[in-house]
């Protein structure tokens, strides 16, 4: 996967726009990026260890740092910063945003959790 042409954080820091060559921009909410972080803290070391992260409705992006030529590290305002978002992963999130969001909301409901706490 080639690097995006542009990564742009919105003024309110709640949306990341990712533009890959020959694609329209993907708009990824900070909340989705945070709850779908590729970090071991969220994903675990196997699918059974994956954690459903509640209470991130108002999370914002503090900074984005390049990691080599293949990814970025996103630091959120809750100080989570251990996920490495590869170009492939950002591309996948862009294409699967709606399905992943719906699955996240269903998991929250199933587990009695909330986006607010």
C-alpha positions as CSV (number, residue, x, y, z in Angstrom):
1,X,0.0,0.0,0.0
2,X,1.3,3.4,-0.9
3,X,1.4,6.2,1.6
4,X,-1.5,8.6,1.7
5,X,-1.1,11.8,-0.2
6,X,-2.5,13.7,2.8
7,X,-3.4,13.2,6.4
8,X,-5.5,16.1,7.8
9,X,-6.8,16.5,11.4
10,X,-9.9,18.6,11.7
11,X,-9.9,21.9,13.7
12,X,-11.8,20.3,16.5
13,X,-9.3,17.3,16.4
14,X,-12.2,14.8,16.2
15,X,-11.8,13.7,12.6
16,X,-8.9,12.4,10.5
17,X,-9.1,12.8,6.8
18,X,-6.9,10.3,4.9
19,X,-6.4,10.7,1.1
20,X,-4.7,7.9,-0.7
21,X,-3.6,8.3,-4.4
22,X,-6.5,7.7,-6.7
23,X,-9.1,7.5,-3.9
24,X,-11.5,10.0,-2.4
25,X,-10.7,11.0,1.1
26,X,-11.7,8.8,4.0
27,X,-13.0,10.6,7.0
28,X,-12.3,8.6,10.2
29,X,-13.7,9.8,13.5
30,X,-11.2,10.0,16.4
31,X,-13.5,7.8,18.4
32,X,-13.4,5.0,15.8
33,X,-9.6,5.3,15.5
34,X,-9.3,5.1,19.3
35,X,-11.6,2.1,19.9
36,X,-10.2,0.3,16.9
37,X,-6.6,1.1,17.7
38,X,-4.2,-1.6,16.5
39,X,-2.4,-1.6,19.8
40,X,-2.0,-4.8,21.9
41,X,-3.9,-2.9,24.7
42,X,-7.0,-2.9,22.5
43,X,-6.5,-5.8,20.1
44,X,-4.8,-8.2,22.6
45,X,-2.6,-10.9,21.3
46,X,-5.4,-13.0,19.8
47,X,-9.0,-12.3,18.8
48,X,-10.3,-13.6,22.1
49,X,-8.2,-11.0,24.0
50,X,-9.7,-8.0,22.1
51,X,-11.1,-5.3,24.4
52,X,-14.3,-3.3,23.8
53,X,-13.3,0.2,24.7
54,X,-16.1,2.3,26.2
55,X,-16.4,6.0,27.0
56,X,-14.6,7.5,24.1
57,X,-17.3,9.6,22.5
58,X,-15.4,12.9,23.0
59,X,-11.8,11.6,22.5
60,X,-9.7,13.9,20.3
61,X,-6.4,13.5,18.4
62,X,-3.5,15.3,20.1
63,X,-0.8,14.5,17.5
64,X,0.2,12.2,14.6
65,X,3.8,11.1,14.1
66,X,5.3,9.2,11.2
67,X,6.6,5.7,11.8
68,X,9.1,4.9,9.1
69,X,7.5,5.0,5.6
70,X,4.6,2.7,6.4
71,X,2.6,4.1,9.3
72,X,1.7,6.8,11.8
73,X,1.4,6.8,15.6
74,X,-1.7,8.6,16.8
75,X,-1.7,10.1,20.3
76,X,-5.2,10.7,21.6
77,X,-6.2,13.1,24.4
78,X,-6.6,10.2,26.8
79,X,-2.9,9.7,26.2
80,X,-3.3,6.3,24.4
81,X,-0.5,6.3,21.9
82,X,0.6,2.7,21.5
83,X,-1.2,1.8,18.2
84,X,0.8,1.9,15.0
85,X,-1.7,2.7,12.2
86,X,-0.2,1.3,9.0
87,X,-1.3,2.6,5.6
88,X,-3.0,-0.8,5.0
89,X,-4.9,-0.5,8.3
90,X,-6.0,3.1,7.6
91,X,-7.1,2.0,4.1
92,X,-9.1,-0.9,5.6
93,X,-10.7,1.3,8.2
94,X,-11.7,3.7,5.5
95,X,-13.4,1.0,3.5
96,X,-15.0,-0.8,6.4
97,X,-15.8,2.3,8.5
98,X,-19.6,1.8,8.6
99,X,-19.5,-2.0,9.3
100,X,-16.9,-1.5,12.0
101,X,-18.8,1.3,13.6
102,X,-22.0,-0.7,13.6
103,X,-20.2,-3.7,15.1
104,X,-18.7,-1.5,17.8
105,X,-22.1,-0.1,18.8
106,X,-23.5,-3.6,18.9
107,X,-20.7,-4.8,21.2
108,X,-21.2,-1.8,23.5
109,X,-24.9,-2.6,23.8
110,X,-24.3,-6.4,24.2
111,X,-21.8,-5.7,27.1
112,X,-23.9,-3.0,28.8
113,X,-21.3,-0.3,28.0
114,X,-21.6,3.2,26.8
115,X,-19.8,5.6,24.5
116,X,-19.9,8.1,27.4
117,X,-18.4,6.1,30.2
